[in-house]
Amino acid sequence: MRKILVVFASQSVAAQIKKHLFSEYEITVKIIPTPEKLAVSGCGFSIEANYADIKEIKETIENAKVSSKGIFDAETGEKI
């Protein structure tokens, strides 16, 4: 299954999104340190999720009024 990484500036924002995804959609994600291969500066934490959940993830970020530093393919590191 294709995985994505959603990069955030802080662990607290990543945790907030993780909580909302589970409570609203029962989507389970994992918070991980942002891999060095991603060319995003100043971003320490990411959530790892299934690509199939990207619509709900984008909605959650928008509704929570937070910003992400981007959504990337977990394997290639390419921005989606």
mmJSON file of the N, C-alpha and C atoms, coordinates in Angstrom:
{"data_MODEL":{"atom_site":{
"group_PDB":["ATOM","ATOM","ATOM","ATOM","ATOM","ATOM","ATOM","ATOM","ATOM","ATOM","ATOM","ATOM","ATOM","ATOM","ATOM","ATOM","ATOM","ATOM","ATOM","ATOM","ATOM","ATOM","ATOM","ATOM","ATOM","ATOM","ATOM","ATOM","ATOM","ATOM","ATOM","ATOM","ATOM","ATOM","ATOM","ATOM","ATOM","ATOM","ATOM","ATOM","ATOM","ATOM","ATOM","ATOM","ATOM","ATOM","ATOM","ATOM","ATOM","ATOM","ATOM","ATOM","ATOM","ATOM","ATOM","ATOM","ATOM","ATOM","ATOM","ATOM","ATOM","ATOM","ATOM","ATOM","ATOM","ATOM","ATOM","ATOM","ATOM","ATOM","ATOM","ATOM","ATOM","ATOM","ATOM","ATOM","ATOM","ATOM","ATOM","ATOM","ATOM","ATOM","ATOM","ATOM","ATOM","ATOM","ATOM","ATOM","ATOM","ATOM","ATOM","ATOM","ATOM","ATOM","ATOM","ATOM","ATOM","ATOM","ATOM","ATOM","ATOM","ATOM","ATOM","ATOM","ATOM","ATOM","ATOM","ATOM","ATOM","ATOM","ATOM","ATOM","ATOM","ATOM","ATOM","ATOM","ATOM","ATOM","ATOM","ATOM","ATOM","ATOM","ATOM","ATOM","ATOM","ATOM","ATOM","ATOM","ATOM","ATOM","ATOM","ATOM","ATOM","ATOM","ATOM","ATOM","ATOM","ATOM","ATOM","ATOM","ATOM","ATOM","ATOM","ATOM","ATOM","ATOM","ATOM","ATOM","ATOM","ATOM","ATOM","ATOM","ATOM","ATOM","ATOM","ATOM","ATOM","ATOM","ATOM","ATOM","ATOM","ATOM","ATOM","ATOM","ATOM","ATOM","ATOM","ATOM","ATOM","ATOM","ATOM","ATOM","ATOM","ATOM","ATOM","ATOM","ATOM","ATOM","ATOM","ATOM","ATOM","ATOM","ATOM","ATOM","ATOM","ATOM","ATOM","ATOM","ATOM","ATOM","ATOM","ATOM","ATOM","ATOM","ATOM","ATOM","ATOM","ATOM","ATOM","ATOM","ATOM","ATOM","ATOM","ATOM","ATOM","ATOM","ATOM","ATOM","ATOM","ATOM","ATOM","ATOM","ATOM","ATOM","ATOM","ATOM","ATOM","ATOM","ATOM","ATOM","ATOM","ATOM","ATOM","ATOM","ATOM","ATOM","ATOM","ATOM","ATOM","ATOM","ATOM","ATOM","ATOM","ATOM","ATOM","ATOM","ATOM","ATOM","ATOM","ATOM"],
"id":[1,2,3,4,5,6,7,8,9,10,11,12,13,14,15,16,17,18,19,20,21,22,23,24,25,26,27,28,29,30,31,32,33,34,35,36,37,38,39,40,41,42,43,44,45,46,47,48,49,50,51,52,53,54,55,56,57,58,59,60,61,62,63,64,65,66,67,68,69,70,71,72,73,74,75,76,77,78,79,80,81,82,83,84,85,86,87,88,89,90,91,92,93,94,95,96,97,98,99,100,101,102,103,104,105,106,107,108,109,110,111,112,113,114,115,116,117,118,119,120,121,122,123,124,125,126,127,128,129,130,131,132,133,134,135,136,137,138,139,140,141,142,143,144,145,146,147,148,149,150,151,152,153,154,155,156,157,158,159,160,161,162,163,164,165,166,167,168,169,170,171,172,173,174,175,176,177,178,179,180,181,182,183,184,185,186,187,188,189,190,191,192,193,194,195,196,197,198,199,200,201,202,203,204,205,206,207,208,209,210,211,212,213,214,215,216,217,218,219,220,221,222,223,224,225,226,227,228,229,230,231,232,233,234,235,236,237,238,239,240],
"type_symbol":["N","C","C","N","C","C","N","C","C","N","C","C","N","C","C","N","C","C","N","C","C","N","C","C","N","C","C","N","C","C","N","C","C","N","C","C","N","C","C","N","C","C","N","C","C","N","C","C","N","C","C","N","C","C","N","C","C","N","C","C","N","C","C","N","C","C","N","C","C","N","C","C","N","C","C","N","C","C","N","C","C","N","C","C","N","C","C","N","C","C","N","C","C","N","C","C","N","C","C","N","C","C","N","C","C","N","C","C","N","C","C","N","C","C","N","C","C","N","C","C","N","C","C","N","C","C","N","C","C","N","C","C","N","C","C","N","C","C","N","C","C","N","C","C","N","C","C","N","C","C","N","C","C","N","C","C","N","C","C","N","C","C","N","C","C","N","C","C","N","C","C","N","C","C","N","C","C","N","C","C","N","C","C","N","C","C","N","C","C","N","C","C","N","C","C","N","C","C","N","C","C","N","C","C","N","C","C","N","C","C","N","C","C","N","C","C","N","C","C","N","C","C","N","C","C","N","C","C","N","C","C","N","C","C","N","C","C","N","C","C"],
"label_atom_id":["N","CA","C","N","CA","C","N","CA","C","N","CA","C","N","CA","C","N","CA","C","N","CA","C","N","CA","C","N","CA","C","N","CA","C","N","CA","C","N","CA","C","N","CA","C","N","CA","C","N","CA","C","N","CA","C","N","CA","C","N","CA","C","N","CA","C","N","CA","C","N","CA","C","N","CA","C","N","CA","C","N","CA","C","N","CA","C","N","CA","C","N","CA","C","N","CA","C","N","CA","C","N","CA","C","N","CA","C","N","CA","C","N","CA","C","N","CA","C","N","CA","C","N","CA","C","N","CA","C","N","CA","C","N","CA","C","N","CA","C","N","CA","C","N","CA","C","N","CA","C","N","CA","C","N","CA","C","N","CA","C","N","CA","C","N","CA","C","N","CA","C","N","CA","C","N","CA","C","N","CA","C","N","CA","C","N","CA","C","N","CA","C","N","CA","C","N","CA","C","N","CA","C","N","CA","C","N","CA","C","N","CA","C","N","CA","C","N","CA","C","N","CA","C","N","CA","C","N","CA","C","N","CA","C","N","CA","C","N","CA","C","N","CA","C","N","CA","C","N","CA","C","N","CA","C","N","CA","C","N","CA","C","N","CA","C","N","CA","C","N","CA","C","N","CA","C","N","CA","C"],
"label_alt_id":[null,null,null,null,null,null,null,null,null,null,null,null,null,null,null,null,null,null,null,null,null,null,null,null,null,null,null,null,null,null,null,null,null,null,null,null,null,null,null,null,null,null,null,null,null,null,null,null,null,null,null,null,null,null,null,null,null,null,null,null,null,null,null,null,null,null,null,null,null,null,null,null,null,null,null,null,null,null,null,null,null,null,null,null,null,null,null,null,null,null,null,null,null,null,null,null,null,null,null,null,null,null,null,null,null,null,null,null,null,null,null,null,null,null,null,null,null,null,null,null,null,null,null,null,null,null,null,null,null,null,null,null,null,null,null,null,null,null,null,null,null,null,null,null,null,null,null,null,null,null,null,null,null,null,null,null,null,null,null,null,null,null,null,null,null,null,null,null,null,null,null,null,null,null,null,null,null,null,null,null,null,null,null,null,null,null,null,null,null,null,null,null,null,null,null,null,null,null,null,null,null,null,null,null,null,null,null,null,null,null,null,null,null,null,null,null,null,null,null,null,null,null,null,null,null,null,null,null,null,null,null,null,null,null,null,null,null,null,null,null],
"label_comp_id":["MET","MET","MET","ARG","ARG","ARG","LYS","LYS","LYS","ILE","ILE","ILE","LEU","LEU","LEU","VAL","VAL","VAL","VAL","VAL","VAL","PHE","PHE","PHE","ALA","ALA","ALA","SER","SER","SER","GLN","GLN","GLN","SER","SER","SER","VAL","VAL","VAL","ALA","ALA","ALA","ALA","ALA","ALA","GLN","GLN","GLN","ILE","ILE","ILE","LYS","LYS","LYS","LYS","LYS","LYS","HIS","HIS","HIS","LEU","LEU","LEU","PHE","PHE","PHE","SER","SER","SER","GLU","GLU","GLU","TYR","TYR","TYR","GLU","GLU","GLU","ILE","ILE","ILE","THR","THR","THR","VAL","VAL","VAL","LYS","LYS","LYS","ILE","ILE","ILE","ILE","ILE","ILE","PRO","PRO","PRO","THR","THR","THR","PRO","PRO","PRO","GLU","GLU","GLU","LYS","LYS","LYS","LEU","LEU","LEU","ALA","ALA","ALA","VAL","VAL","VAL","SER","SER","SER","GLY","GLY","GLY","CYS","CYS","CYS","GLY","GLY","GLY","PHE","PHE","PHE","SER","SER","SER","ILE","ILE","ILE","GLU","GLU","GLU","ALA","ALA","ALA","ASN","ASN","ASN","TYR","TYR","TYR","ALA","ALA","ALA","ASP","ASP","ASP","ILE","ILE","ILE","LYS","LYS","LYS","GLU","GLU","GLU","ILE","ILE","ILE","LYS","LYS","LYS","GLU","GLU","GLU","THR","THR","THR","ILE","ILE","ILE","GLU","GLU","GLU","ASN","ASN","ASN","ALA","ALA","ALA","LYS","LYS","LYS","VAL","VAL","VAL","SER","SER","SER","SER","SER","SER","LYS","LYS","LYS","GLY","GLY","GLY","ILE","ILE","ILE","PHE","PHE","PHE","ASP","ASP","ASP","ALA","ALA","ALA","GLU","GLU","GLU","THR","THR","THR","GLY","GLY","GLY","GLU","GLU","GLU","LYS","LYS","LYS","ILE","ILE","ILE"],
"label_asym_id":["A","A","A","A","A","A","A","A","A","A","A","A","A","A","A","A","A","A","A","A","A","A","A","A","A","A","A","A","A","A","A","A","A","A","A","A","A","A","A","A","A","A","A","A","A","A","A","A","A","A","A","A","A","A","A","A","A","A","A","A","A","A","A","A","A","A","A","A","A","A","A","A","A","A","A","A","A","A","A","A","A","A","A","A","A","A","A","A","A","A","A","A","A","A","A","A","A","A","A","A","A","A","A","A","A","A","A","A","A","A","A","A","A","A","A","A","A","A","A","A","A","A","A","A","A","A","A","A","A","A","A","A","A","A","A","A","A","A","A","A","A","A","A","A","A","A","A","A","A","A","A","A","A","A","A","A","A","A","A","A","A","A","A","A","A","A","A","A","A","A","A","A","A","A","A","A","A","A","A","A","A","A","A","A","A","A","A","A","A","A","A","A","A","A","A","A","A","A","A","A","A","A","A","A","A","A","A","A","A","A","A","A","A","A","A","A","A","A","A","A","A","A","A","A","A","A","A","A","A","A","A","A","A","A","A","A","A","A","A","A"],
"label_entity_id":["1","1","1","1","1","1","1","1","1","1","1","1","1","1","1","1","1","1","1","1","1","1","1","1","1","1","1","1","1","1","1","1","1","1","1","1","1","1","1","1","1","1","1","1","1","1","1","1","1","1","1","1","1","1","1","1","1","1","1","1","1","1","1","1","1","1","1","1","1","1","1","1","1","1","1","1","1","1","1","1","1","1","1","1","1","1","1","1","1","1","1","1","1","1","1","1","1","1","1","1","1","1","1","1","1","1","1","1","1","1","1","1","1","1","1","1","1","1","1","1","1","1","1","1","1","1","1","1","1","1","1","1","1","1","1","1","1","1","1","1","1","1","1","1","1","1","1","1","1","1","1","1","1","1","1","1","1","1","1","1","1","1","1","1","1","1","1","1","1","1","1","1","1","1","1","1","1","1","1","1","1","1","1","1","1","1","1","1","1","1","1","1","1","1","1","1","1","1","1","1","1","1","1","1","1","1","1","1","1","1","1","1","1","1","1","1","1","1","1","1","1","1","1","1","1","1","1","1","1","1","1","1","1","1","1","1","1","1","1","1"],
"label_seq_id":[1,1,1,2,2,2,3,3,3,4,4,4,5,5,5,6,6,6,7,7,7,8,8,8,9,9,9,10,10,10,11,11,11,12,12,12,13,13,13,14,14,14,15,15,15,16,16,16,17,17,17,18,18,18,19,19,19,20,20,20,21,21,21,22,22,22,23,23,23,24,24,24,25,25,25,26,26,26,27,27,27,28,28,28,29,29,29,30,30,30,31,31,31,32,32,32,33,33,33,34,34,34,35,35,35,36,36,36,37,37,37,38,38,38,39,39,39,40,40,40,41,41,41,42,42,42,43,43,43,44,44,44,45,45,45,46,46,46,47,47,47,48,48,48,49,49,49,50,50,50,51,51,51,52,52,52,53,53,53,54,54,54,55,55,55,56,56,56,57,57,57,58,58,58,59,59,59,60,60,60,61,61,61,62,62,62,63,63,63,64,64,64,65,65,65,66,66,66,67,67,67,68,68,68,69,69,69,70,70,70,71,71,71,72,72,72,73,73,73,74,74,74,75,75,75,76,76,76,77,77,77,78,78,78,79,79,79,80,80,80],
"pdbx_PDB_ins_code":[null,null,null,null,null,null,null,null,null,null,null,null,null,null,null,null,null,null,null,null,null,null,null,null,null,null,null,null,null,null,null,null,null,null,null,null,null,null,null,null,null,null,null,null,null,null,null,null,null,null,null,null,null,null,null,null,null,null,null,null,null,null,null,null,null,null,null,null,null,null,null,null,null,null,null,null,null,null,null,null,null,null,null,null,null,null,null,null,null,null,null,null,null,null,null,null,null,null,null,null,null,null,null,null,null,null,null,null,null,null,null,null,null,null,null,null,null,null,null,null,null,null,null,null,null,null,null,null,null,null,null,null,null,null,null,null,null,null,null,null,null,null,null,null,null,null,null,null,null,null,null,null,null,null,null,null,null,null,null,null,null,null,null,null,null,null,null,null,null,null,null,null,null,null,null,null,null,null,null,null,null,null,null,null,null,null,null,null,null,null,null,null,null,null,null,null,null,null,null,null,null,null,null,null,null,null,null,null,null,null,null,null,null,null,null,null,null,null,null,null,null,null,null,null,null,null,null,null,null,null,null,null,null,null,null,null,null,null,null,null],
"Cartn_x":[0.842,0.0,0.89,0.539,1.317,1.178,2.309,2.344,2.709,2.189,2.54,3.056,3.788,4.246,3.695,3.074,2.586,3.471,4.186,5.222,4.656,4.971,4.536,5.733,5.564,6.646,6.857,5.835,5.99,5.29,5.734,5.128,3.702,3.461,2.121,1.082,1.445,0.507,0.271,1.33,1.183,0.274,0.435,-0.398,-1.852,-2.069,-3.428,-4.116,-3.421,-3.996,-4.23,-3.285,-3.447,-4.714,-4.934,-6.111,-7.399,-7.43,-8.617,-8.909,-7.867,-8.08,-8.718,-8.276,-8.855,-10.271,-10.494,-11.825,-12.879,-12.489,-13.448,-13.628,-12.542,-12.589,-12.122,-11.683,-11.103,-9.899,-9.129,-7.904,-6.735,-5.938,-4.771,-3.525,-2.772,-1.513,-0.419,0.811,1.952,2.754,3.151,4.022,5.461,6.241,7.643,8.502,9.793,10.687,10.719,10.719,10.761,12.092,12.032,13.267,14.125,15.418,16.346,16.241,15.78,15.706,14.686,13.755,12.775,13.387,13.263,13.878,12.947,12.701,11.834,12.591,12.865,13.664,12.793,13.346,12.69,11.461,11.392,10.218,10.638,10.342,10.845,9.976,8.659,7.775,6.803,6.493,5.571,4.591,3.463,2.6,2.73,2.789,2.839,1.447,0.914,-0.452,-0.55,-1.689,-1.954,-2.407,-1.943,-2.325,-3.844,-4.509,-5.959,-6.699,-6.062,-6.687,-6.352,-5.751,-5.257,-6.383,-7.55,-8.662,-9.05,-9.213,-9.595,-8.494,-7.257,-6.134,-6.139,-6.309,-6.36,-7.527,-8.69,-9.851,-9.582,-8.958,-8.663,-7.708,-6.673,-5.718,-6.421,-7.264,-7.996,-8.958,-9.717,-10.696,-10.032,-8.838,-8.118,-7.417,-7.413,-6.771,-5.288,-4.622,-3.168,-2.578,-1.29,-0.665,0.353,0.521,1.568,2.636,3.795,4.899,4.885,3.875,3.736,3.39,2.906,2.59,3.516,4.174,5.207,4.975,5.426,5.445,6.501,6.12,7.028,8.226,8.062,9.162,10.127,9.589,10.445,10.837,10.026,10.275,9.741,9.069,8.528,7.291,7.168,5.997,4.782,3.663,2.401,1.548],
"Cartn_y":[-1.177,0.0,1.244,2.2,3.433,4.286,4.752,5.583,7.018,7.945,9.355,9.891,10.993,11.714,13.136,13.587,14.954,15.646,16.676,17.307,18.524,18.589,19.702,20.334,21.57,22.292,21.828,21.216,20.809,19.489,18.858,17.602,17.831,18.974,19.24,19.361,19.976,20.08,18.693,17.91,16.547,15.725,15.877,15.149,15.593,16.886,17.426,16.803,16.754,16.188,14.691,14.01,12.571,12.31,13.09,12.936,13.177,14.245,14.557,13.464,12.953,11.913,10.673,10.316,9.134,9.395,10.537,10.802,11.054,11.693,12.016,10.906,10.213,9.25,7.845,7.659,6.398,5.993,7.003,6.786,6.811,5.76,5.673,6.064,7.005,7.439,7.348,7.446,7.37,8.661,9.214,10.391,9.908,10.453,10.061,11.32,11.223,12.338,12.476,13.698,13.908,13.402,12.514,11.988,13.089,12.952,13.951,14.085,13.038,13.075,14.085,14.51,15.504,16.888,17.621,18.948,20.006,19.896,20.839,21.293,22.571,23.054,23.376,23.161,23.533,22.717,21.506,20.671,19.372,19.238,18.091,16.861,17.005,15.857,15.719,14.447,14.116,13.079,12.987,11.843,10.953,9.663,8.672,8.076,8.056,7.585,6.861,6.237,5.599,6.647,6.513,7.441,7.486,6.366,6.289,7.277,7.738,8.646,10.115,10.442,11.794,12.839,12.506,13.465,13.861,12.878,13.142,13.898,13.594,14.291,15.77,16.052,17.447,18.191,17.56,18.181,18.478,17.543,17.712,18.875,18.979,20.082,21.411,21.458,22.701,23.07,22.103,22.367,22.755,22.225,22.54,23.892,24.466,25.763,25.761,24.674,24.578,24.401,24.549,24.35,23.237,22.592,21.576,22.128,21.532,21.931,21.137,20.289,19.54,18.087,17.459,16.033,15.375,14.303,13.663,12.171,11.58,10.132,9.606,8.684,8.198,7.448,6.808,6.039,6.89,7.764,8.515,9.893,10.407,11.752,12.85,12.489,13.496,14.139,15.443,16.179,15.802,15.627,15.251,16.493],
"Cartn_z":[0.0,0.0,0.0,-0.824,-0.949,0.302,0.814,2.017,1.652,2.46,2.307,3.632,3.544,4.717,4.63,5.713,5.797,6.822,6.386,7.206,7.932,9.237,10.074,10.766,11.201,11.864,13.297,13.891,15.293,15.566,16.639,17.058,17.562,18.187,18.722,17.607,16.492,15.367,14.767,14.624,14.102,15.016,16.33,17.29,17.203,17.004,16.872,15.657,14.535,13.31,13.482,14.109,14.359,15.165,16.199,17.059,16.272,15.474,14.674,13.647,13.0,11.994,12.599,13.8,14.431,14.92,15.557,16.116,15.037,13.946,12.887,11.852,11.514,10.41,10.791,12.043,12.492,11.638,11.228,10.469,11.449,11.414,12.285,11.498,12.044,11.435,12.489,12.034,12.933,12.839,13.988,13.999,13.986,13.031,12.896,12.714,13.015,12.671,11.144,10.661,9.21,8.659,7.657,7.074,6.455,6.557,6.011,4.503,3.819,2.35,1.834,2.696,2.254,2.33,1.267,1.173,1.764,3.069,3.765,4.999,5.084,6.215,7.421,8.595,9.832,10.185,9.695,9.942,10.59,11.861,12.59,12.597,12.385,12.54,11.385,11.088,10.014,10.508,9.815,10.03,8.806,9.059,7.986,7.871,6.655,6.44,5.11,4.886,3.602,2.595,1.372,0.309,0.139,0.369,0.203,1.113,2.17,3.129,2.875,1.742,1.496,1.512,1.002,0.978,2.403,3.271,4.655,5.405,5.092,5.725,5.333,4.058,3.599,4.237,4.331,4.961,6.438,7.119,8.54,8.763,7.946,8.061,7.828,6.815,6.508,7.639,8.131,9.189,10.51,10.762,12.005,11.904,10.718,10.467,10.855,10.464,10.627,9.233,9.134,7.83,7.918,6.805,6.694,5.759,5.813,4.934,3.633,3.485,2.251,2.487,1.43,1.437,0.429,0.865,0.057,-0.029,-1.143,-1.281,-0.298,0.57,1.611,1.032,-0.097,-0.667,-1.484,-2.331,-3.238,-2.691,-1.783,-1.265,-2.171,-3.236,-4.162,-3.579,-3.785,-3.301,-4.103,-3.411,-4.069,-4.212],
"occupancy":[1.0,1.0,1.0,1.0,1.0,1.0,1.0,1.0,1.0,1.0,1.0,1.0,1.0,1.0,1.0,1.0,1.0,1.0,1.0,1.0,1.0,1.0,1.0,1.0,1.0,1.0,1.0,1.0,1.0,1.0,1.0,1.0,1.0,1.0,1.0,1.0,1.0,1.0,1.0,1.0,1.0,1.0,1.0,1.0,1.0,1.0,1.0,1.0,1.0,1.0,1.0,1.0,1.0,1.0,1.0,1.0,1.0,1.0,1.0,1.0,1.0,1.0,1.0,1.0,1.0,1.0,1.0,1.0,1.0,1.0,1.0,1.0,1.0,1.0,1.0,1.0,1.0,1.0,1.0,1.0,1.0,1.0,1.0,1.0,1.0,1.0,1.0,1.0,1.0,1.0,1.0,1.0,1.0,1.0,1.0,1.0,1.0,1.0,1.0,1.0,1.0,1.0,1.0,1.0,1.0,1.0,1.0,1.0,1.0,1.0,1.0,1.0,1.0,1.0,1.0,1.0,1.0,1.0,1.0,1.0,1.0,1.0,1.0,1.0,1.0,1.0,1.0,1.0,1.0,1.0,1.0,1.0,1.0,1.0,1.0,1.0,1.0,1.0,1.0,1.0,1.0,1.0,1.0,1.0,1.0,1.0,1.0,1.0,1.0,1.0,1.0,1.0,1.0,1.0,1.0,1.0,1.0,1.0,1.0,1.0,1.0,1.0,1.0,1.0,1.0,1.0,1.0,1.0,1.0,1.0,1.0,1.0,1.0,1.0,1.0,1.0,1.0,1.0,1.0,1.0,1.0,1.0,1.0,1.0,1.0,1.0,1.0,1.0,1.0,1.0,1.0,1.0,1.0,1.0,1.0,1.0,1.0,1.0,1.0,1.0,1.0,1.0,1.0,1.0,1.0,1.0,1.0,1.0,1.0,1.0,1.0,1.0,1.0,1.0,1.0,1.0,1.0,1.0,1.0,1.0,1.0,1.0,1.0,1.0,1.0,1.0,1.0,1.0,1.0,1.0,1.0,1.0,1.0,1.0,1.0,1.0,1.0,1.0,1.0,1.0],
"B_iso_or_equiv":[0.0,0.0,0.0,0.0,0.0,0.0,0.0,0.0,0.0,0.0,0.0,0.0,0.0,0.0,0.0,0.0,0.0,0.0,0.0,0.0,0.0,0.0,0.0,0.0,0.0,0.0,0.0,0.0,0.0,0.0,0.0,0.0,0.0,0.0,0.0,0.0,0.0,0.0,0.0,0.0,0.0,0.0,0.0,0.0,0.0,0.0,0.0,0.0,0.0,0.0,0.0,0.0,0.0,0.0,0.0,0.0,0.0,0.0,0.0,0.0,0.0,0.0,0.0,0.0,0.0,0.0,0.0,0.0,0.0,0.0,0.0,0.0,0.0,0.0,0.0,0.0,0.0,0.0,0.0,0.0,0.0,0.0,0.0,0.0,0.0,0.0,0.0,0.0,0.0,0.0,0.0,0.0,0.0,0.0,0.0,0.0,0.0,0.0,0.0,0.0,0.0,0.0,0.0,0.0,0.0,0.0,0.0,0.0,0.0,0.0,0.0,0.0,0.0,0.0,0.0,0.0,0.0,0.0,0.0,0.0,0.0,0.0,0.0,0.0,0.0,0.0,0.0,0.0,0.0,0.0,0.0,0.0,0.0,0.0,0.0,0.0,0.0,0.0,0.0,0.0,0.0,0.0,0.0,0.0,0.0,0.0,0.0,0.0,0.0,0.0,0.0,0.0,0.0,0.0,0.0,0.0,0.0,0.0,0.0,0.0,0.0,0.0,0.0,0.0,0.0,0.0,0.0,0.0,0.0,0.0,0.0,0.0,0.0,0.0,0.0,0.0,0.0,0.0,0.0,0.0,0.0,0.0,0.0,0.0,0.0,0.0,0.0,0.0,0.0,0.0,0.0,0.0,0.0,0.0,0.0,0.0,0.0,0.0,0.0,0.0,0.0,0.0,0.0,0.0,0.0,0.0,0.0,0.0,0.0,0.0,0.0,0.0,0.0,0.0,0.0,0.0,0.0,0.0,0.0,0.0,0.0,0.0,0.0,0.0,0.0,0.0,0.0,0.0,0.0,0.0,0.0,0.0,0.0,0.0,0.0,0.0,0.0,0.0,0.0,0.0],
"pdbx_formal_charge":[null,null,null,null,null,null,null,null,null,null,null,null,null,null,null,null,null,null,null,null,null,null,null,null,null,null,null,null,null,null,null,null,null,null,null,null,null,null,null,null,null,null,null,null,null,null,null,null,null,null,null,null,null,null,null,null,null,null,null,null,null,null,null,null,null,null,null,null,null,null,null,null,null,null,null,null,null,null,null,null,null,null,null,null,null,null,null,null,null,null,null,null,null,null,null,null,null,null,null,null,null,null,null,null,null,null,null,null,null,null,null,null,null,null,null,null,null,null,null,null,null,null,null,null,null,null,null,null,null,null,null,null,null,null,null,null,null,null,null,null,null,null,null,null,null,null,null,null,null,null,null,null,null,null,null,null,null,null,null,null,null,null,null,null,null,null,null,null,null,null,null,null,null,null,null,null,null,null,null,null,null,null,null,null,null,null,null,null,null,null,null,null,null,null,null,null,null,null,null,null,null,null,null,null,null,null,null,null,null,null,null,null,null,null,null,null,null,null,null,null,null,null,null,null,null,null,null,null,null,null,null,null,null,null,null,null,null,null,null,null],
"auth_seq_id":[1,1,1,2,2,2,3,3,3,4,4,4,5,5,5,6,6,6,7,7,7,8,8,8,9,9,9,10,10,10,11,11,11,12,12,12,13,13,13,14,14,14,15,15,15,16,16,16,17,17,17,18,18,18,19,19,19,20,20,20,21,21,21,22,22,22,23,23,23,24,24,24,25,25,25,26,26,26,27,27,27,28,28,28,29,29,29,30,30,30,31,31,31,32,32,32,33,33,33,34,34,34,35,35,35,36,36,36,37,37,37,38,38,38,39,39,39,40,40,40,41,41,41,42,42,42,43,43,43,44,44,44,45,45,45,46,46,46,47,47,47,48,48,48,49,49,49,50,50,50,51,51,51,52,52,52,53,53,53,54,54,54,55,55,55,56,56,56,57,57,57,58,58,58,59,59,59,60,60,60,61,61,61,62,62,62,63,63,63,64,64,64,65,65,65,66,66,66,67,67,67,68,68,68,69,69,69,70,70,70,71,71,71,72,72,72,73,73,73,74,74,74,75,75,75,76,76,76,77,77,77,78,78,78,79,79,79,80,80,80],
"auth_comp_id":["MET","MET","MET","ARG","ARG","ARG","LYS","LYS","LYS","ILE","ILE","ILE","LEU","LEU","LEU","VAL","VAL","VAL","VAL","VAL","VAL","PHE","PHE","PHE","ALA","ALA","ALA","SER","SER","SER","GLN","GLN","GLN","SER","SER","SER","VAL","VAL","VAL","ALA","ALA","ALA","ALA","ALA","ALA","GLN","GLN","GLN","ILE","ILE","ILE","LYS","LYS","LYS","LYS","LYS","LYS","HIS","HIS","HIS","LEU","LEU","LEU","PHE","PHE","PHE","SER","SER","SER","GLU","GLU","GLU","TYR","TYR","TYR","GLU","GLU","GLU","ILE","ILE","ILE","THR","THR","THR","VAL","VAL","VAL","LYS","LYS","LYS","ILE","ILE","ILE","ILE","ILE","ILE","PRO","PRO","PRO","THR","THR","THR","PRO","PRO","PRO","GLU","GLU","GLU","LYS","LYS","LYS","LEU","LEU","LEU","ALA","ALA","ALA","VAL","VAL","VAL","SER","SER","SER","GLY","GLY","GLY","CYS","CYS","CYS","GLY","GLY","GLY","PHE","PHE","PHE","SER","SER","SER","ILE","ILE","ILE","GLU","GLU","GLU","ALA","ALA","ALA","ASN","ASN","ASN","TYR","TYR","TYR","ALA","ALA","ALA","ASP","ASP","ASP","ILE","ILE","ILE","LYS","LYS","LYS","GLU","GLU","GLU","ILE","ILE","ILE","LYS","LYS","LYS","GLU","GLU","GLU","THR","THR","THR","ILE","ILE","ILE","GLU","GLU","GLU","ASN","ASN","ASN","ALA","ALA","ALA","LYS","LYS","LYS","VAL","VAL","VAL","SER","SER","SER","SER","SER","SER","LYS","LYS","LYS","GLY","GLY","GLY","ILE","ILE","ILE","PHE","PHE","PHE","ASP","ASP","ASP","ALA","ALA","ALA","GLU","GLU","GLU","THR","THR","THR","GLY","GLY","GLY","GLU","GLU","GLU","LYS","LYS","LYS","ILE","ILE","ILE"],
"auth_asym_id":["A","A","A","A","A","A","A","A","A","A","A","A","A","A","A","A","A","A","A","A","A","A","A","A","A","A","A","A","A","A","A","A","A","A","A","A","A","A","A","A","A","A","A","A","A","A","A","A","A","A","A","A","A","A","A","A","A","A","A","A","A","A","A","A","A","A","A","A","A","A","A","A","A","A","A","A","A","A","A","A","A","A","A","A","A","A","A","A","A","A","A","A","A","A","A","A","A","A","A","A","A","A","A","A","A","A","A","A","A","A","A","A","A","A","A","A","A","A","A","A","A","A","A","A","A","A","A","A","A","A","A","A","A","A","A","A","A","A","A","A","A","A","A","A","A","A","A","A","A","A","A","A","A","A","A","A","A","A","A","A","A","A","A","A","A","A","A","A","A","A","A","A","A","A","A","A","A","A","A","A","A","A","A","A","A","A","A","A","A","A","A","A","A","A","A","A","A","A","A","A","A","A","A","A","A","A","A","A","A","A","A","A","A","A","A","A","A","A","A","A","A","A","A","A","A","A","A","A","A","A","A","A","A","A","A","A","A","A","A","A"],
"auth_atom_id":["N","CA","C","N","CA","C","N","CA","C","N","CA","C","N","CA","C","N","CA","C","N","CA","C","N","CA","C","N","CA","C","N","CA","C","N","CA","C","N","CA","C","N","CA","C","N","CA","C","N","CA","C","N","CA","C","N","CA","C","N","CA","C","N","CA","C","N","CA","C","N","CA","C","N","CA","C","N","CA","C","N","CA","C","N","CA","C","N","CA","C","N","CA","C","N","CA","C","N","CA","C","N","CA","C","N","CA","C","N","CA","C","N","CA","C","N","CA","C","N","CA","C","N","CA","C","N","CA","C","N","CA","C","N","CA","C","N","CA","C","N","CA","C","N","CA","C","N","CA","C","N","CA","C","N","CA","C","N","CA","C","N","CA","C","N","CA","C","N","CA","C","N","CA","C","N","CA","C","N","CA","C","N","CA","C","N","CA","C","N","CA","C","N","CA","C","N","CA","C","N","CA","C","N","CA","C","N","CA","C","N","CA","C","N","CA","C","N","CA","C","N","CA","C","N","CA","C","N","CA","C","N","CA","C","N","CA","C","N","CA","C","N","CA","C","N","CA","C","N","CA","C","N","CA","C","N","CA","C","N","CA","C","N","CA","C","N","CA","C","N","CA","C","N","CA","C","N","CA","C"],
"pdbx_PDB_model_num":[1,1,1,1,1,1,1,1,1,1,1,1,1,1,1,1,1,1,1,1,1,1,1,1,1,1,1,1,1,1,1,1,1,1,1,1,1,1,1,1,1,1,1,1,1,1,1,1,1,1,1,1,1,1,1,1,1,1,1,1,1,1,1,1,1,1,1,1,1,1,1,1,1,1,1,1,1,1,1,1,1,1,1,1,1,1,1,1,1,1,1,1,1,1,1,1,1,1,1,1,1,1,1,1,1,1,1,1,1,1,1,1,1,1,1,1,1,1,1,1,1,1,1,1,1,1,1,1,1,1,1,1,1,1,1,1,1,1,1,1,1,1,1,1,1,1,1,1,1,1,1,1,1,1,1,1,1,1,1,1,1,1,1,1,1,1,1,1,1,1,1,1,1,1,1,1,1,1,1,1,1,1,1,1,1,1,1,1,1,1,1,1,1,1,1,1,1,1,1,1,1,1,1,1,1,1,1,1,1,1,1,1,1,1,1,1,1,1,1,1,1,1,1,1,1,1,1,1,1,1,1,1,1,1,1,1,1,1,1,1]
}}}
